[in-house]
Amino acid sequence: MLIKYDRIYLINFQFSFYKKKCANMYMDLFRKMKQNDLLLVGLFVVYLISNMHLPEGLNELIDNSIGNIVIILGALILFLNSNPVVGVLGFLVAYELIRRASVSTGNDAIVKYVDTEEKKADKMRSYQPQVPDVSLEEEVIDNMVDFTESDLPPSQVKPVLENSHDAEHL
């Protein structure tokens, strides 16, 4: 029984030690932050938690290739030039900003629910019957009865040339 209590005490001691160490590490991280960084963290957290909508004109600027590149570059510059906490939150805000702009302009629904040309072509191919290996002409030729020599005697009938009505002879 004594050993069991010693192990629990040891585990509790280790847990409290790591808990204090992690808490001190996080507090040191926030103490090193400048006032501007703390303000950005607060704004970013409010933006991520709330369901704020941007004006439609701004959403249209963001929801295209150039707008996405500008937002991602801004988040990258923020990550490289500020505290790591602000940088990571900046990437999260950039992702959420692009996602919300896409939902607001309707491009998100278009991407999800409208088929691409490749998908349409695949559907059309599935509707088409299987193409046979042999064409209709080849099949008819294969099914034709072969001409053979007949056992009939030669005919005594000779063709008669009709009046050509002044046509040229070839």
C-alpha positions as CSV (number, residue, x, y, z in Angstrom):
1,M,0.0,0.0,0.0
2,L,2.8,2.4,0.8
3,I,4.4,1.9,-2.6
4,K,1.1,2.6,-4.4
5,Y,0.7,5.9,-2.6
6,D,4.4,6.8,-3.3
7,R,3.8,6.2,-7.0
8,I,0.6,8.4,-7.0
9,Y,2.5,11.1,-5.1
10,L,5.4,10.8,-7.7
11,I,3.0,11.0,-10.6
12,N,1.2,14.0,-9.1
13,F,4.5,15.7,-8.5
14,Q,5.7,15.1,-12.1
15,F,2.3,16.3,-13.5
16,S,2.4,19.5,-11.4
17,F,6.0,20.1,-12.4
18,Y,5.2,19.8,-16.1
19,K,2.1,21.8,-15.7
20,K,4.0,24.7,-14.1
21,K,6.7,24.3,-16.7
22,C,4.2,24.6,-19.6
23,A,2.4,27.4,-17.9
24,N,5.6,29.3,-17.5
25,M,6.6,28.6,-21.1
26,Y,3.3,30.1,-22.3
27,M,3.5,33.0,-20.0
28,D,7.0,33.7,-21.2
29,L,5.8,33.6,-24.8
30,F,3.1,36.2,-24.1
31,R,5.4,38.4,-22.0
32,K,7.8,38.7,-24.9
33,M,5.0,39.9,-27.1
34,K,4.8,43.6,-27.9
35,Q,1.6,45.6,-27.4
36,N,0.9,45.6,-31.2
37,D,1.2,41.8,-31.3
38,L,-1.2,41.5,-28.4
39,L,-3.7,43.7,-30.1
40,L,-3.4,41.6,-33.3
41,V,-3.9,38.4,-31.3
42,G,-7.1,39.9,-29.8
43,L,-8.4,41.0,-33.1
44,F,-7.6,37.7,-34.8
45,V,-9.3,35.7,-32.0
46,V,-12.4,37.9,-32.2
47,Y,-12.5,37.4,-36.0
48,L,-12.1,33.7,-35.7
49,I,-14.7,33.3,-33.0
50,S,-17.3,35.6,-34.4
51,N,-19.1,35.1,-37.7
52,M,-18.2,38.5,-39.1
53,H,-19.1,39.2,-42.7
54,L,-17.1,41.5,-44.9
55,P,-18.6,43.9,-47.4
56,E,-19.5,42.3,-50.8
57,G,-17.0,44.5,-52.7
58,L,-14.2,43.3,-50.4
59,N,-15.3,39.7,-50.7
60,E,-15.1,40.0,-54.5
61,L,-11.6,41.4,-54.3
62,I,-10.5,38.5,-52.1
63,D,-12.3,35.7,-53.9
64,N,-10.0,35.4,-57.0
65,S,-6.5,34.2,-57.6
66,I,-4.8,37.6,-57.1
67,G,-6.7,38.3,-53.9
68,N,-5.9,34.8,-52.5
69,I,-2.2,35.3,-53.3
70,V,-2.2,38.7,-51.6
71,I,-3.8,37.3,-48.5
72,I,-1.5,34.4,-48.3
73,L,1.6,36.6,-48.8
74,G,0.4,38.9,-46.1
75,A,0.0,36.0,-43.7
76,L,3.5,34.8,-44.6
77,I,5.0,38.2,-44.1
78,L,3.2,38.5,-40.8
79,F,4.5,35.0,-39.8
80,L,8.1,35.9,-40.7
81,N,8.2,39.3,-39.1
82,S,6.3,38.9,-35.8
83,N,5.8,36.6,-32.9
84,P,5.1,32.9,-33.8
85,V,1.7,33.0,-32.1
86,V,0.7,36.0,-34.2
87,G,2.0,34.3,-37.3
88,V,0.1,31.1,-36.8
89,L,-3.1,33.0,-35.9
90,G,-2.5,35.1,-39.1
91,F,-2.5,31.9,-41.2
92,L,-5.7,30.8,-39.6
93,V,-7.3,34.2,-40.2
94,A,-6.1,34.2,-43.8
95,Y,-7.7,30.7,-44.4
96,E,-10.9,31.8,-42.7
97,L,-11.0,35.1,-44.7
98,I,-10.6,33.3,-48.0
99,R,-13.2,30.6,-47.0
100,R,-15.8,33.2,-45.9
101,A,-15.2,35.3,-49.0
102,S,-15.7,32.2,-51.2
103,V,-19.0,31.3,-49.4
104,S,-20.2,34.9,-49.6
105,T,-19.6,35.3,-53.3
106,G,-21.0,31.8,-54.1
107,N,-17.9,30.3,-55.6
108,D,-17.8,27.7,-52.9
109,A,-21.2,26.4,-54.0
110,I,-20.2,26.4,-57.6
111,V,-17.0,24.4,-56.9
112,K,-19.0,21.9,-54.7
113,Y,-22.1,21.4,-56.8
114,V,-21.4,22.2,-60.4
115,D,-19.6,19.5,-62.4
116,T,-16.4,20.2,-64.2
117,E,-16.1,19.4,-67.9
118,E,-14.1,16.2,-67.1
119,K,-16.9,15.0,-64.9
120,K,-19.5,15.8,-67.5
121,A,-17.5,14.0,-70.2
122,D,-17.2,10.9,-67.9
123,K,-21.0,10.9,-67.4
124,M,-21.6,11.2,-71.1
125,R,-19.3,8.3,-71.8
126,S,-21.2,6.2,-69.3
127,Y,-24.4,6.9,-71.1
128,Q,-23.1,5.9,-74.6
129,P,-23.4,2.3,-75.6
130,Q,-20.3,0.2,-76.1
131,V,-18.8,0.6,-79.5
132,P,-18.5,-2.8,-81.3
133,D,-15.1,-3.8,-82.6
134,V,-16.6,-4.4,-86.1
135,S,-18.4,-1.7,-88.0
136,L,-21.7,-2.3,-89.7
137,E,-20.2,-2.5,-93.2
138,E,-17.7,-5.1,-92.1
139,E,-20.4,-7.2,-90.5
140,V,-22.6,-7.1,-93.7
141,I,-19.6,-8.1,-95.8
142,D,-18.8,-11.0,-93.4
143,N,-22.4,-12.2,-93.6
144,M,-22.7,-12.1,-97.4
145,V,-23.2,-15.3,-99.3
146,D,-20.1,-16.1,-101.3
147,F,-20.4,-16.4,-105.1
148,T,-19.7,-19.9,-106.2
149,E,-19.5,-21.6,-109.6
150,S,-22.9,-23.0,-110.5
151,D,-23.6,-26.3,-112.1
152,L,-25.9,-24.8,-114.7
153,P,-25.1,-25.3,-118.4
154,P,-24.0,-22.3,-120.4
155,S,-27.0,-20.2,-121.6
156,Q,-27.9,-19.9,-125.2
157,V,-29.3,-16.4,-124.6
158,K,-27.2,-13.6,-126.1
159,P,-27.7,-9.9,-125.1
160,V,-29.2,-7.6,-127.7
161,L,-27.9,-4.2,-128.3
162,E,-30.7,-1.6,-128.4
163,N,-30.9,1.6,-130.3
164,S,-28.4,4.0,-128.7
165,H,-30.4,7.2,-129.7
166,D,-27.3,8.8,-131.1
167,A,-25.2,8.3,-128.0
168,E,-21.4,8.0,-128.3
169,H,-19.8,4.6,-128.0
170,L,-17.1,4.4,-125.4
